[in-house]
Amino acid sequence: MKEMNIKSLILAFTLLLTATACVNASEAEKEASKGFTLEGTSNLVEKSLVILSRITDAKLEIEDSAYTDKKGDFSFKKLGYDESTLYYLTFGNTQPPGIPLILENGAKVTAEVTKSSGYTAKIAGGRYNASMQKLYDIYTGHEAKMAAFNTEVATIDPGSATEELRANTTQRYTDMITGRTNDIEEFIKTEPASPATYFAVMYLFQKPEPKFILLGKDVMTKGLPNSLYTKNLAAMAAQVGPVVEGAMAPEINLATPDGGTLALSSLRGKVVLIDFWASWCGPCRKENPAVKAIYEKYKNKGFEIYGVSLDNDGAKWKAAIAKDELTWKHVSELKGWTSSAGKAYGVSSIPATFLIDKEGRIVKSGFRSHQLEGLLMQLLD
């Protein structure tokens, strides 16, 4: 009996020690999760200043700094924020160029920094730095192309440049800007929601583009609904007008010539041209033959036209449709300039055009028939 008591005591003591060790380990894990670590390697000389700042919409807020050692290495270890947060590494001072990265409590991040004409970096670790690296490669790649272009253009003698060379140079510049914008838009659309999405919307253009604010808000709302970045984009989106590019087209549901009704939303899944016009509008009627030709070419490929008349007289409206042989969809409430649809779309002159993608978003507005086909080719499969 005595032996059993001793064994029981030993077992109980062992279990107590094990439980204490587990508690201590758990506490250690909790403590470690409160902060992040950033380990950097570089080709910078010893005692180069490295500054870590938090990115805010107002400014870069310095949070810490370090000097490189003899190998060019540097490190940061500190408390972070409750959610994944955008930071920026700069070198020598707080001004760009620099390296964006995303840090959160518990993150162990590495940065390989190389200085040449500028700074390049490979960032790994943490929840979202793979996305940030992808975005960083996109915009720095375009910056490198633009720098090479500017160097080339600087060698051109303005006095001897031909009109053909000027036109070609202008077109190349336009194509480069368009390519950069398209690549960033594709990133926002296709990459999972993260603080990198917010960075793409807010900091890669002179000022945030309304269509990217709206797109970014939708992506972030689906993927990170509780993020402060999402809430900020949602607040900005609420200030964007209803018919800017990227916005969902406001609903229209008006009477058709045969006395029924037709909602714009019923055409979802097709690329739709909303065409505000009237029987008495000479420029509108003049556009019709060219628009008809395009409609015949693309109507079986997912294209539809939703004509909204600002007529007051129903007979004249129907007569113009018949005379011009306009076979697409037509609606009107026969209230002229007081039309609810016209007010919703801010129409103050006609013809007024809005091109809607298959999801119901406004892609382009204020264009004429000679521009329509090129836009359709980009949107139709």
C-alpha positions in Angstrom: 0.0 0.0 0.0 2.8 2.4 0.9 4.6 1.6 -2.4 1.5 2.4 -4.3 1.2 5.7 -2.5 4.7 6.6 -3.5 4.2 5.7 -7.1 1.0 7.7 -7.1 2.8 10.7 -5.7 5.5 10.4 -8.3 3.0 10.1 -11.1 1.0 13.1 -9.8 4.2 15.2 -9.5 5.2 14.2 -13.1 1.9 15.2 -14.5 2.1 18.5 -12.6 5.5 19.3 -14.2 4.2 18.3 -17.6 1.2 20.5 -17.3 3.3 23.4 -16.0 5.7 23.0 -19.0 2.7 23.0 -21.4 1.4 26.2 -19.8 4.8 27.8 -20.0 5.2 26.8 -23.7 1.7 28.1 -24.4 2.5 31.4 -22.7 5.8 31.6 -24.7 3.9 31.0 -28.0 1.4 33.7 -27.1 4.2 36.1 -26.3 5.9 35.4 -29.6 2.6 35.9 -31.5 2.4 39.5 -30.2 5.2 40.8 -32.4 6.7 40.3 -35.8 10.3 39.8 -37.0 11.9 41.1 -40.2 15.2 39.8 -41.1 17.0 41.6 -44.0 20.0 40.9 -46.2 21.4 43.4 -48.6 24.4 44.6 -50.6 24.4 47.9 -48.7 27.6 49.0 -47.0 28.0 48.7 -43.2 26.1 51.3 -41.1 23.6 52.1 -43.9 20.4 53.4 -42.3 17.3 51.4 -42.9 13.9 52.9 -41.8 10.7 51.0 -41.2 7.6 53.1 -41.6 3.9 52.3 -41.5 2.0 53.4 -44.6 -1.0 55.7 -43.9 -3.1 57.7 -46.3 -1.7 60.9 -44.8 2.1 60.0 -44.6 4.7 57.5 -43.8 4.9 57.1 -40.0 8.3 56.1 -38.8 8.1 53.1 -36.5 11.7 51.9 -36.2 15.2 52.2 -37.7 18.3 50.0 -37.9 21.8 50.1 -39.3 23.3 47.3 -41.5 26.1 45.3 -40.1 29.3 44.3 -41.9 27.5 41.8 -44.1 24.7 44.3 -45.0 22.2 42.5 -42.8 19.6 44.3 -40.7 16.6 43.2 -38.6 13.5 44.5 -36.8 11.5 42.9 -34.0 8.6 44.7 -32.5 4.9 44.7 -31.7 2.6 45.0 -34.7 -1.1 45.8 -35.1 -4.1 43.5 -34.7 -4.5 43.1 -38.4 -2.0 42.8 -41.3 -0.6 46.2 -42.0 1.2 48.0 -44.8 4.8 49.0 -44.1 7.5 50.6 -46.2 11.3 50.1 -46.0 13.4 53.1 -47.1 17.2 53.6 -47.0 19.1 56.7 -45.8 15.9 58.7 -45.4 12.1 58.3 -45.3 11.5 59.2 -49.0 10.8 56.7 -51.8 12.1 54.7 -53.5 11.5 51.9 -51.1 10.1 48.5 -50.5 6.5 47.9 -49.5 5.7 44.9 -47.3 2.9 43.6 -45.1 3.5 42.7 -41.4 1.3 41.3 -38.7 1.8 39.8 -35.3 3.4 36.4 -35.5 4.9 37.1 -38.9 8.5 36.0 -39.7 9.4 38.0 -42.8 12.6 38.0 -44.8 13.8 40.7 -47.2 16.6 40.4 -49.7 17.4 44.0 -50.8 19.7 44.9 -53.7 20.8 48.4 -54.5 21.8 49.2 -58.1 20.3 52.2 -59.9 17.4 51.9 -57.5 16.3 49.2 -55.0 14.9 45.8 -55.7 13.8 43.2 -53.2 12.5 39.7 -52.6 10.1 39.6 -49.7 8.8 36.3 -48.2 6.9 35.3 -45.1 3.7 36.5 -43.5 0.2 36.0 -44.8 0.2 38.4 -47.7 3.7 39.2 -48.9 3.5 36.8 -51.8 0.8 39.1 -53.2 2.8 42.2 -52.4 5.8 40.8 -54.1 3.7 40.1 -57.2 2.4 43.7 -57.3 5.8 45.1 -56.6 7.3 43.2 -59.6 4.4 44.5 -61.8 4.8 48.2 -61.1 8.7 48.2 -60.8 8.8 46.3 -64.1 6.8 49.1 -65.8 8.9 51.8 -64.1 12.1 50.2 -65.6 10.5 50.2 -69.0 9.5 53.8 -68.7 13.0 54.8 -67.5 14.5 53.1 -70.6 12.0 54.8 -72.8 12.8 58.2 -71.3 16.5 57.6 -71.8 15.8 56.8 -75.4 13.6 59.8 -76.0 16.2 62.1 -74.5 18.6 61.3 -77.4 16.1 62.5 -80.0 16.8 65.9 -81.5 13.5 67.8 -81.5 14.7 69.9 -84.5 15.2 66.9 -86.8 12.4 64.7 -85.5 9.8 63.8 -88.2 6.1 63.9 -87.6 6.1 60.1 -88.0 8.7 59.7 -85.2 6.7 62.1 -83.0 3.5 60.2 -83.6 5.2 56.8 -83.0 6.9 58.1 -79.8 3.6 59.5 -78.5 1.8 56.2 -79.3 4.5 54.2 -77.5 4.2 56.3 -74.4 0.4 55.9 -74.4 0.7 52.2 -74.8 3.1 52.0 -71.9 0.8 53.9 -69.6 -2.2 51.8 -70.7 -0.3 48.6 -70.2 0.7 49.6 -66.7 -2.9 50.5 -65.8 -4.3 47.3 -67.3 -1.8 45.1 -65.4 -2.6 46.8 -62.1 -6.4 46.4 -62.8 -5.9 42.7 -63.5 -4.0 42.3 -60.2 -6.9 43.9 -58.3 -9.4 41.8 -60.1 -7.7 38.4 -59.8 -5.5 38.4 -56.7 -7.1 37.4 -53.4 -8.0 40.3 -51.2 -5.1 41.6 -49.0 -3.6 44.9 -47.9 -1.7 44.7 -51.3 -5.1 45.2 -53.0 -5.5 48.5 -51.0 -1.9 49.5 -51.9 -2.7 49.0 -55.6 -5.8 51.1 -55.5 -4.5 53.9 -53.3 -0.8 54.4 -54.0 0.1 53.6 -57.6 -1.6 56.5 -59.3 -1.5 60.2 -58.8 -4.8 60.0 -57.2 -7.0 56.9 -56.7 -9.1 56.1 -59.8 -12.8 55.9 -59.1 -13.2 52.6 -61.0 -10.4 51.0 -59.0 -11.9 52.3 -55.7 -15.1 50.5 -56.6 -13.4 47.4 -57.8 -11.1 47.2 -54.8 -14.0 47.8 -52.4 -15.9 44.8 -53.9 -12.8 42.5 -53.8 -11.9 43.5 -50.2 -15.5 43.2 -49.0 -15.7 39.6 -50.2 -12.3 38.6 -49.0 -11.6 40.8 -45.9 -14.9 42.3 -44.8 -13.7 43.4 -41.4 -10.4 45.0 -42.4 -9.8 48.7 -41.8 -8.6 48.9 -45.4 -11.9 47.5 -46.6 -13.9 50.0 -44.5 -11.8 52.9 -45.8 -12.5 51.8 -49.4 -16.2 51.4 -48.7 -16.3 55.0 -47.3 -14.5 56.3 -50.4 -16.8 54.3 -52.7 -19.8 55.9 -51.1 -18.5 59.3 -52.3 -18.1 58.2 -55.9 -20.8 59.2 -58.4 -23.3 56.6 -59.6 -22.2 56.7 -63.3 -18.4 56.8 -63.2 -16.5 54.1 -65.0 -16.4 51.0 -62.8 -19.7 51.7 -61.1 -22.7 49.4 -61.4 -25.1 50.9 -63.9 -28.2 52.4 -62.2 -31.3 50.4 -62.9 -33.7 51.6 -65.6 -37.1 50.0 -66.0 -39.4 51.8 -68.5 -42.1 51.2 -71.0 -41.4 49.6 -74.4 -43.1 50.7 -77.6 -45.6 47.8 -77.4 -46.8 48.8 -73.9 -44.7 46.4 -71.9 -41.7 47.2 -69.7 -38.1 46.3 -69.9 -35.5 46.5 -67.2 -31.9 47.1 -68.0 -30.9 44.4 -65.5 -32.8 41.8 -67.6 -29.9 42.1 -70.1 -27.3 41.1 -67.6 -24.8 38.7 -69.1 -24.5 40.8 -72.3 -22.4 43.8 -73.2 -25.0 46.6 -73.4 -24.9 50.0 -75.1 -27.2 52.4 -73.3 -28.1 55.0 -75.9 -29.9 58.2 -74.8 -31.5 59.7 -77.9 -34.8 61.2 -79.2 -36.6 61.4 -82.5 -36.0 65.2 -82.7 -32.2 64.9 -82.1 -30.4 65.3 -85.4 -27.0 64.1 -84.2 -28.6 61.1 -82.7 -30.3 60.1 -85.9 -27.1 60.7 -87.9 -25.3 58.1 -85.7 -27.9 55.5 -86.3 -26.7 54.0 -89.6 -23.2 53.3 -88.2 -24.6 51.9 -84.9 -26.9 49.7 -86.9 -24.0 48.2 -88.9 -22.1 47.4 -85.7 -25.3 46.0 -84.0 -25.8 43.6 -86.9 -22.2 42.4 -86.7 -22.2 41.7 -83.0 -25.8 41.1 -81.9 -25.3 37.3 -82.0 -22.0 37.6 -80.1 -23.4 38.9 -76.8 -24.0 42.6 -77.7 -27.3 44.4 -77.1 -28.5 48.0 -77.3 -30.9 49.6 -74.8 -32.2 52.8 -76.4 -33.7 55.3 -73.9 -35.7 58.0 -75.7 -36.1 61.5 -74.3 -39.2 62.0 -76.5 -42.4 63.5 -75.2 -44.5 62.3 -78.2 -45.0 58.5 -78.4 -46.1 58.5 -82.0 -43.0 60.4 -83.1 -40.8 58.1 -81.0 -42.3 55.0 -82.7 -42.1 56.5 -86.1 -38.4 57.3 -85.8 -37.7 53.7 -84.7 -39.6 52.4 -87.7 -38.1 54.9 -90.2 -34.4 54.3 -89.1 -35.1 50.5 -88.8 -33.7 50.3 -85.3 -34.2 46.6 -84.3 -32.7 46.8 -80.8 -34.4 47.3 -77.4 -36.2 50.6 -76.8 -37.8 52.2 -73.7 -39.1 55.6 -72.7 -41.4 57.3 -70.2 -42.1 60.1 -72.7 -41.2 62.9 -70.3 -38.4 64.5 -72.3 -35.7 66.1 -70.2 -37.5 65.2 -67.0 -37.0 61.5 -67.6 -36.0 59.6 -64.5 -33.4 57.6 -66.4 -31.9 60.8 -67.8 -31.6 62.2 -64.3 -30.1 59.0 -62.9 -27.4 59.1 -65.5 -26.8 62.8 -65.4 -27.8 63.3 -69.0 -27.7 67.0 -70.0 -27.2 66.6 -73.8 -27.8 63.8 -76.4 -26.6 61.6 -77.8 -25.3 60.2 -74.5 -23.8 56.8 -74.4 -22.8 54.3 -71.7 -21.2 50.9 -72.4 -22.0 48.3 -69.8 -20.0 45.0 -69.3 -21.6 41.6 -68.7 -21.6 42.2 -65.0 -23.5 45.4 -65.3 -20.6 47.8 -64.7 -20.0 51.0 -66.7 -16.9 50.5 -68.8 -17.0 53.7 -70.9 -19.2 56.7 -71.4 -19.5 59.7 -73.8 -18.2 58.0 -76.9 -19.4 58.0 -80.5 -20.1 55.2 -83.1 -16.6 55.2 -84.6 -15.2 54.2 -81.1 -17.8 51.6 -80.3 -16.5 48.6 -82.3 -13.0 48.9 -80.7 -14.6 48.8 -77.3 -16.7 45.8 -78.1 -13.8 43.8 -79.3 -12.2 44.2 -75.9 -15.3 43.1 -74.0 -16.8 40.3 -76.1 -15.5 36.8 -76.1 
